[in-house]
Amino acid sequence: MAPAYLAWKAFYHDRIEAAVVDLETVADQLAQAVQKQWDHEAAIRRVNDPYPLSVAWRPAEPDLVEPWPLLAEVARAWPGGPPGDPARWPGDAAGLTGAAAQIGEVFTQRVPTRRLVVLGEPGAGKTVLLIRLLQDLIAQRPDGGLVPVLISLASWDPRQPLQGWLADQLRRSYPGLRTAAPQPMVGADPVDLAQALLDARRILPLLDGFDELPPALHAYALDALNLALPAKQSLVLASRATAYRTAVQRSGALVRLNGAAGIHLLPLTPDQAAAYLSHDAGGEHTAAADRWTTVAAHLGTDTPVGEALSTPLGLFLTRTIYNPRPHTPAIPRPVPHPDELCDSTAFPTRDALNTHLFNAFIPAAYTAHHTPPSRWSGAQAYRTFVLLARHLETNRGGSPDLAWWELRHAVPAYVHRLAAGLTFGLLFGLTSGLAFGHIFGHAIGYAIGLVCGLTLGLVFGLVFPPASAPSARPRWTSGPLIGSLAFGLAGGLASALTVGRTAGLAFGLLAGLTVWLPGGIAAEKSDLTTMVGPAALLNQDRRVFLTIGLAGGLVYGLAFGLAVGIAFGLAVGIAGGIAFGLAFGIAFGIALTAWTGLVVARSYMAVRHKVPRDLMTLLRDAHEHRGVLRQVGAVYQFRHLDLQRHLAQQPWPPTI
């Protein structure tokens, strides 16, 4: 009765706590987390260094979006009326024309339905425009208003319900949203805050990378988006123009995004590109800025260099490679001169020049004069990124999401099984050896134990692979633990009449821990105003393993050892019990966490492919200091999808 009462009290407390959660407050706290996340990411991506590029746009081609009169008609017919003021709507799609700082006003005031498709060429600045839109929406957001959340579509399977997938993305990036939400009515299915916010339409999805889905699923994805969008649901969708046009016109049947207007990003003007490169080099009339005179004469032309430097991506790569930074030495390896970009013999096409920029970018990001200095050479970094890009293209279907918990797919499956089998087998073998040693002698006993343990371990490795996703952060709750002790004492006193007091209490305690202790591990509540990135998610998952595998294993092992010690002696019993507990604790830890899969993967890659052992540190440095990676929620991505594809095509082993 005691453990049952304690369990009921814990459940009742959680229900009462969920009942007082206010979704408006939750939305406000989530908005704080989103704002901090993307302000930080914009700084890391050097969006404002030396200043933000003003990317302009025109209306999208009419056949890719809904007719303008229909948009106004649909918005007026929505329940409760249109989301904006009809007096501020332009008379036709030409009124959508604008430039960077106007994106918030265009979306909220000029688009009648507040559904927008953002199209552009590779590297045109679509993602940065979404970041700017998000920042504008957050700045203008009233208390309790919609929360804009930028999400990469790359991991979405359109055959999966959109709302469920969006909820998973929210939970992973903002763990506080895993908290139980109040039930809107008696008998309703329980949901967490992530799902509750989506159900209440308090999330404004900014979906990036439509073109990064498999091409065969593009038309299907558009149809799935239309089916999932309720009336008056605001949305932004970004895609490369060619991929979106192909999806819309696939099989001769038009499948547009319902109720959506569209804009198409324009190339940078020659004056914009020249001023940006000159300013980044130190300003007009400086020696470094004068190096761009020849290149500036080619801007705006149809030459390879003129075309390549018409996008923000081309400018970013070029300035990283050719603009000297403070403390750049003149020798032994001076910064190359940008005049070489104008060599039409070396670079006869834009693709050839883009290949050169991608090849030179990573070595330039890892030169010794960069601040802070890198712990890895350009060759080490290049080798690692080629391996990771090949992993994404080969094992993840070309997805741009570099998730650390999916790196286990970069090594053969038998490696994970063998590692799990050896770990489990050695610990279980030690336990069995202690027992068999009393019967057959220590040498034969340990041999039998190791053979049995390795056999069971290999079977375990086949049946229970490492978890496919990180686990929730654990915390110990006192109710189930007290319940287990109460159950154990009660059971022990009852069984003491039959097997004796000591044995009864030992076996009772073991039974109590076995039945009730798992309930003492619950997901730790997180701050709603924080976002969890890859490094924090890794630390969280490692804590789950340590809690279950080591702490849980030791507790079970001690209880088991006390019970066994009655028959074989306390010393042997406790030693064997701890080994037994650790074996099964680690086994369950492997099955429940993804961290162990990463440990095996990075060890294998370090030995087999000579990549740095501190792989996660390298990835974090590549994101925060080198500009090679970007962070989207809980995953890293290469700076641009074309950079990933370029690296994936390099031969192995790669050479700079």
N, C-alpha and C positions, 0 to 999 in steps of 0.2 A: 504493500500500500504506500510506503514512504516514497519509493522511486516514482511510482505512478503519480502521486500528488505533486512531486517536484517537477516532473515533466509537464504536467498540466499547467502549473504555475508559469513555467518558462514560456510555454506556448501562448498562454493568456497574456503575458507581458508583451510578447512580440506583436500580438494582434492589437492590443491597446495602443502600442507605440505607432503601429502603422496607421491606425484610425485617425491620429491627430496630425498626420502629414498633410500639408497644404500644397497642392500642385502649383499654385502660383509662386509660392516661396521656393519650391524646388526648381521651377523654371528660372527664377531670378538667380539662384545659386549656380545653376548650370550655365547661364549666360556669363557669369563671372569666370568660370573655368574655361569656356570657349574663348573669351576675350584674351585671357592670359596666354592660352595656348597659341593663338595665331599672332598675337603681338610678338611673342617670343620667336615664333617660327619665321615671321617676316624679317625680324632682325637678323636671324641666322642666315636666311637666304639673301641678305644684303639688298633687299628690295628698295631701301631708302639710301643706299650707298652707291654713288655719291648723291643721287637724288632719284625719285621714282620716275620711270619712263612713262610718258603720257601716251598710252596706246589708244588710238581712235578706232571707231567702228562705223559701219553702215548697216542698214536693215538687211536681214538675210534674204536670200532669193525667195520670191513669192511662192514657188512650188514646194518649198521645204517647211513652210509654216502655215498656220490657219489664215484665211482671208481676214483682213483688218475689220470689216463690218461685222463679221461673225464673232470676233473676239469681244467687241463692245456689246453685241447682243447677248452673248453667253454670260458675260459678267453681270449685266443688268438683271438677268433672269435667275441668278443664283439665290438660294434662300437667304433672306436677310439683306439682299442687295449686294452691289459690287464692293470689293475690298478697299477701293479708293474713291476719290472724288472725280466723277465723270467730267466735270468742267475742266480738269487739267489733262484730259486725254487728248493727244494730237488727232488731227483729222484723218491721218493715214500713217502707214508704217514709216514714212520718211521722217516723221517726228522722233523716231528712236535714235537718230544719228547723234553721236556724242563722243566724248573722250573720257579718259580714266576717272577723273574726279566726279564725273556726272553719273557713274554707274548706279549709285544708290538712288538718286532721284529718278533715273530712267526706269528702274525696276519698280519702285514703290508708287510713282506718280504717273508715269506715261504708259505702262503696260496694264491694260484694263483688268486682266485676269491674274496678274502677278505670277505668271508662268512664262519662263524665258529660256530659250535655247541659245547658248553662246558657242559660235562656230569660229574656226580659225585654222590656219596652216600650222604644221609642226613648229613649235618654238615661238608662236606668235604672242604668247603671254596669257593664255586662257586661265591657267591656275592662279597666277598672280592677280588677275582681274577678279576671280572669285574670292580671293583673300581680301581684296580691297572692298568688294561688295559686302562680305561678312562683317568687316570692321565698321562700315557705314551703318549697316543694319543694327549692329550692337549699340553703336553710339546714339542712334535715334530710337532705340527700343524703349517703350514705356514699361512700367512695372507690370509683370504678369503677361507681357506680350510674347509673340513667337520668338523662339530661340533659333537663329540660323546655325546649322551644323554642316561643316564641309566634310564630305565623305567620298572616298575613292570607290568607284563602282567595280574596280578590277576583280574583287573577290566574290562578286554576286553571281550566282547561278540563276538566270531568269526563270528557271523552273521552280525556284524556291520563292515562297511568298515574300514580297518586298517588305512588308511591315515587320515580319519576323526577322528578316536579315538586318534591317535597320536597327531593330532593338538589340540584336547581338553586337552590332558595331558600337552602339551607345554604351552597352554594358562593359565592353572591353576597354574603351577609351576613358570612360567615366565610371569607375567601379561603384561609386556611391549610388548609382541608379539601379543597382541590384537589390536595394532595400525594398521590402514588401510595400505595396501601395494600398491605400484604403479601398475597400470594395464598394463600388457605386450602388450596389443593391444586394439584398440578402440572397444568397444562393449563387451569386456570380462567381466565375472562376477566378482564383487568386492570380494577380499579376504583380510584377515589380514596377518600379518607378519609370524605367525605360519604356516599357510597353504602355503604361498609363499615360505618359506624355504624348506618345504617338497616337493613342486612341483618342485623346482629348485635342489632337491637332495643335499642339503647342510647339512642335518642331517644324522648322522650315528647312527641308533638305536642299543642300547645294551639292549636286551630284557631279563629280569630276571624272573624266576618263571614260566616257561612254565608248569611245573607239578602242579602249584597252580590253574590252570584252572580246571573246572569240568572234571573228567576223560572221561565222555561221549563225550566231545567236543575236546579232544586232536587231534584225526585224522582230524576232521573238521578244527581245528585251523591250522594244518600244511598245509592243502590244501589251506586255505584262505591266509596264508603267501605266498605260492608259487604264487597264483594268483595276489597278491598285489605287488610282487617284480618286478620292472622293471630291464632290463639288466643293469649290472654294479652297482647295488645298494648294497653297503656293509651292512653287518648285523652280529650281534652276538646274539645267542640264548642260554640261560642256562636252564638246566633241570636236575632233578634226572634221573639217567640212566634207572631205571626200568620203570618209567612213559613214557620216550621217546621211549624205545624199544616197549612197548605195543602200543603206538600210531603209530609207524612206521609199525608194523606188524598186526594191527587191521584188522579183516575180511580176513586175508590171503593175502591182497594186500599191497605191499610196497608203502608207501607215505613218501619219504624222503624230507628234505629241499633242494630245488633245488640249485645246484651249491655250496654246503657247504661241507667243511672238518669238522673233529671233533676231539676233545681231551677228554680224560677221566682222571679225577683227581685221584691221588694215595693216599693211607693212609700215614700218617706221619711215619717216621722210629722211632724205639725205642729210638735211640740216640737223635733225634730231640725233642721228647716229654719229655724225662728226662732232657735234657739241658734247655728246656723252663721252666719247673716247678721249677727247681733248681734256674735258673737265676731270675725268678719272686719272689722267696722267699728270695732273697738277695745274691745269688751266692754260689759257692762251699764252703764247709767247714764252713758254718754258721749253727747255730742251727736250723733255720727254713728250710734250704735246706736239712739237714740231716733227717728231718721227712719223706722225699720221698724215702728213701733207699729201703724199702720193696716194694713200688709201682713200682719203677724202675725195680726191678727184674722180675716183671710180664709183663712189656711192651714188645710188639712183640709176645706174646703168644696168644693162643686162649681162655684165661680166660676172664670172663666178663670185668674185669678192663683193660686188655690188649687191648680188642677190643674197649671199650668205649673211651679210651684215645688215639686212633689212628686218631682222627679228631680234627680240630681246635675248633669246638664247644665243644667237650668233655673237651678239655684243658681249655677253657674259663670258663666253669661252675665249673670245679674242682678247679681252682686257686682262683676263687671268694669265694668259700665255705671254702677251706682248707688253703689257704695261709694267714697268719696274715698280716694286714696292719699296718702302723705306728699308734701308740697310741692305739693299741688293748690291752684292759685290760686282765690280767690273770684270773680275777674273775669279776663278778659272773658267766659269761658264756664264758669260754675259747673257742677259735677256735677248732673245732673237729679235731681229728688226722686222717690223710689220710690212716692209716693202716686199718681202718674199710672198705675201698673200696675193700680190698682183701678178705673179709669174704665171701666165696662162699656159706655159709649157709644162710646168710642174703640176698645175691644177687646172686642167682644161675644162672641167665642169664643176657645177656647184656641189655635186655629190663628192667629187674628188677633194674639194676644199673642206667640206664637212668632215670627211674621213680624217684629213690632216688635223683639224681642230680637235676631234675626239681623241686622236692618238696623242696629241701633245698636252691635253688638258690635265690628266692625272699626274704625269711627271712635273708639270708646272705647279700644281697644287701642293706638291710634296718637296719643293726645293727648300734648301736649308734656311733661306732668309725669311720664310713665312713665320708669322707669330700666332700662337706659340710654336716653337720648333717641333717637328714631328719625331716620334720615336721610331718610325718606320721609314725606310727608303722608298723612293718612287717605284723601284722595281718590286719591292715586297708588296706595296699597296696595289700596284697594277696586277700582279699575279693573283692577289686575293680577289680583286674585283672581277677579273676575267672568270675565275672559278665560280663566283657567286652569280654572275650574269649567265653563265652556262647552266648553272643549277636552275635558275628561274625559267630559262627557255626550254630546258630539257625535262625537268621534273615537275614544274608548276605551270606548264602550258603557256609560257610567255607572260605570265602575270607580273606586274611591276612590284607587287607587295613582297618585300624581303622580310618575312616574319621569322624571328629566331626559332620559334617552336616548329617551323617547317623545315629547318635545316637538317633534321634527321633524314629527310628524303634524299639528301645529297650524298649519303653513303649507302652501301648495300645493306639490305634488311638483315642479312645474316650476322653482320657486325653487331647490331643492337641485340639480337637474340643471344649471341655468344657472350657479350658483356653481361647481360642480365643473368644468363645461366651460370657464368663463372662466379659472379657475386653471390647469388643465392646459394649456389652449390657449395662454395667454400664455407659459408657461415652455417648452413644446414649440416654440412659434413662434419663440422666441429661439434655440433650438438650431438649428432648420431654417434660420432666417434667416442665421446665421453660415455655414452650408454653402452655401446658395443665393447668398449675397452674393458669393462668389468667382466665381460663374458669370455671374450676371445683374446684378451691382452691388448695393450695400448696400440701397438703397431698395426695388428690386423684390424682392430676396432676402428682406428682412424681411416685405414684404407677402405674398409666397407662403408664408413660414413661418407667419405669423399666421393666414392663411386655413386652411392645413392643420391647424395646431394647434387652432384653434377648432372646426373640423369634427370632428377626432378627440376633442376634449374633450367636445363635446356628445354624441357617441356613447357615450363613456365614462360620462358622467353618466346616460344612459339605461340602460346595462347594469349599472353598479355603483353602486347607491344607498348612502348611509351605512349603516354597520352597525346592526343592530336591537338590539344589546346591547353593553355595555362589554366591553373586552378585558381579558385577564389582564395584570398588571403585568409589564413585560419586564425581563430582565437579559441581559447579554452573557456568553456562556460561551467560554472560551479554546480548547477543543478544536476545534470547527468552524472557528474563525478561523485557528488554526495549520494545520489541515488544508487550508483554502483556499489559504494561502500555499504550503504544500508542493506542492499540486496545481498551482498556478500556476507555480512555479519548475520543476517537473519538465516540465510541458507546454511552458513557454517554452524550456527547453534543447533539447527535442526539435524544436520547430518552428524554432528558430534555424538549424538546418541548411538550412532551405528559404527562409525569409524574412529571415534576418539576426538577429543577437543582440538588438538593441534592440526590433525589432518582435516577435520571438518572445517575449521576456520580457513585453512589454506585453500582447500578446494572451493569453498564458498566465495572467498575473495576472488579467485581466478574466474569463477563463473560470473560474478558480478561485473568484473571489469570487461569480460568478453561480451556480455549482453548490453551493458549500459554505457561504457566509456566512449564508443564511437559517436554517441549523441553529444558528447562534450566538445566536439570539434565543429565549429560553425564558422560561416564566412564573417570576417571582420568588417565592421561598418567603416566606410570610407567617407572622407570629406567630399561633399557634393561640389565644392568649389575648386577641386583639383582634377587634373587630367593625368592619366598614367601613360607614360611613354614606354618604349621597349625595355630600357634598363630597369625601370621601376617594376615593370611586369615580370621581368626575369627574377629580380630579388624576391618578389612576392611568391612566385612559383617555387623558388628554392626554399623559402620558409615553410611552405606546405610540405615539401619533401622532408625537411628536417623535423617538423612537428610530427608527421605520421611515421616516417621511417626510423628516426632515431629516438625522439621522446616517447612516441607511442610504442615503439618496439621495446625500449627499455622497461617501460611500465608493465607491458604484457610479459616480457621476459622475466622480470623479477617475480611477478605473481606465479608464472608457470614454474620458475625455479624453486619457489617455496613449496609448491605442491609436489614437484618431483623430488626435492631434497629430503622429504620425509622417507622416501623409499631408498634413495641412493646416497644420502648424506647432503648436508646443506652446501658444502663447498662445491661438490660436483653438480648439485641441483641448480644452484644459482649461476654458476659458470655456463652450464648447458642451457639454462633458461634464458640468460641474456643473449647467447648466440642464436638460440631458436627465435626469440622475440625480434632481434635485429634482422634475421633472415626474412621473416615474414613481413616485418615492418618495411624493410627496404623493397621487398617484392611489391607490396601494395603502394609504396611511394612511387615506384617506377610506373605502375599502372595508372596512377592518379595524376602525375605531374609530367610536364614536358621538359623540365630542366635536365633530367637525366639523359633524354635524347640529345639535347644540345651538348652535354658533356662528352658523350660518346662521339658525336659528329665532329666537334672541333678537335678532339684528340686524334681522330682518324685523319682529318684533313691536314693537321699539323705534321703528322708522320708521313702520310702518303703523298701529300701535295705541297708540303713545306710552306704552309700559310702560318701566320703568327698564331701562337697558342691563345693569346689574349684577344680573341677575335671580336668580342663585343666591345672592348675598349677601342679597338681600331674603328669599328663602325660608328661608335659615338663620336670619335674625333673627326671622322670623315663627314659627319653631319654638322657638328658644331663649329669646326674650324677650317675645313677644306672646301666645303661647298660641293663635294662629290655626291653626297646623299641628301635627301630631304626626308622629313618625318611627317607622316600622315596618321594621326592617332597613335596606335600601338605598333605600327610597322614603319620600317624604312623603305624608301624607294630611291632609285638612282635619280640624279638631278633631272634627267629627261629620259623618256622611254627610248628615244633613238640612241642615246649613249649606252643604255643597257643592251640593245640589240647589236650595236657595233662591237661591244666587248664580247658578247656571246659568240660572235663569228670569228674571233681570233683563234689561231691554232694553239694547241697545248703541247708542251709548255710555252707560254707567251714570252715574247721578248719586246723590249721597248726600242 
